[in-house]
Amino acid sequence: MCQFFAPHTTRQCAEIRAEEIIKKHQANYCDWFKPRPGAFDSRAQAKVTSAKTKLDSMFGAAAPPADSEDPARTAVDSIFKNDKPS
């Protein structure tokens, strides 16, 4: 999401004065971070979704049924279910 992000470079940053971020999966801070304009473009997301759907249909992968139960929702419900007698 940073305008200096450059996946083709070794450090993945176009700003040569920026420190390398080693643990990218953890919270980190960079003095050079500037949000990339259009990082969350809904039109681009729609294109990605459309392309994935076309690929799935081309290679036979079926989309999950709309009425299928969400496993994350089931897990949350099982944790916070109300066991108190009424």
C-alpha positions in Angstrom: 0.0 0.0 0.0 3.1 2.3 0.0 4.0 4.3 -3.0 7.6 3.2 -2.6 6.8 -0.5 -2.7 8.8 -2.1 -5.5 8.5 -5.9 -5.6 11.2 -6.2 -8.3 13.9 -4.9 -5.9 15.8 -6.9 -3.2 14.4 -4.9 -0.3 11.1 -4.3 -2.0 11.4 -0.5 -1.5 12.3 2.1 -4.0 13.4 4.6 -1.3 17.2 3.9 -0.8 17.3 5.6 2.5 14.6 3.5 4.1 15.5 0.7 6.5 14.7 -2.8 5.4 11.6 -4.3 7.0 12.5 -7.9 7.9 9.4 -9.0 9.8 6.7 -8.0 7.4 4.1 -10.1 9.0 4.4 -8.2 12.3 3.5 -4.6 13.0 6.3 -2.3 11.8 7.0 1.4 11.2 8.7 3.2 8.3 9.4 6.9 8.2 9.1 6.9 4.4 5.7 5.3 4.2 3.3 7.2 2.0 -0.1 5.7 1.0 -0.2 4.8 -2.7 -3.1 6.6 -4.4 -5.7 4.1 -5.5 -4.5 1.3 -3.2 -8.1 0.3 -2.6 -9.7 0.8 -6.0 -13.0 -1.0 -6.1 -12.9 -1.2 -9.9 -9.7 -3.1 -9.8 -11.1 -5.5 -7.2 -14.1 -6.1 -9.4 -11.8 -7.0 -12.3 -9.8 -9.4 -10.1 -13.0 -11.1 -8.9 -14.3 -11.4 -12.5 -11.0 -12.9 -13.7 -10.9 -15.4 -10.9 -14.5 -16.4 -11.6 -13.7 -16.9 -15.3 -10.6 -19.0 -14.4 -12.6 -21.1 -12.0 -15.2 -21.8 -14.6 -12.5 -22.6 -17.2 -10.7 -25.1 -15.1 -13.8 -26.7 -13.5 -13.5 -25.2 -10.0 -16.9 -24.7 -8.7 -17.8 -21.6 -6.6 -19.0 -22.4 -3.1 -22.7 -22.5 -2.8 -24.3 -19.3 -1.5 -26.3 -21.1 1.2 -23.2 -22.9 2.6 -22.4 -22.2 6.2 -19.4 -19.9 6.9 -16.8 -21.8 9.0 -15.6 -18.7 10.7 -19.1 -17.7 11.7 -19.7 -21.2 13.1 -16.5 -21.0 15.2 -17.5 -17.6 16.6 -21.0 -18.8 17.4 -19.6 -21.9 19.2 -17.4 -19.7 21.3 -20.0 -17.1 22.3 -23.1 -19.3 22.4 -25.5 -18.7 25.3 -25.4 -21.8 27.5 -27.4 -20.2 30.3 -30.8 -21.8 30.9 -33.8 -19.5 30.3 
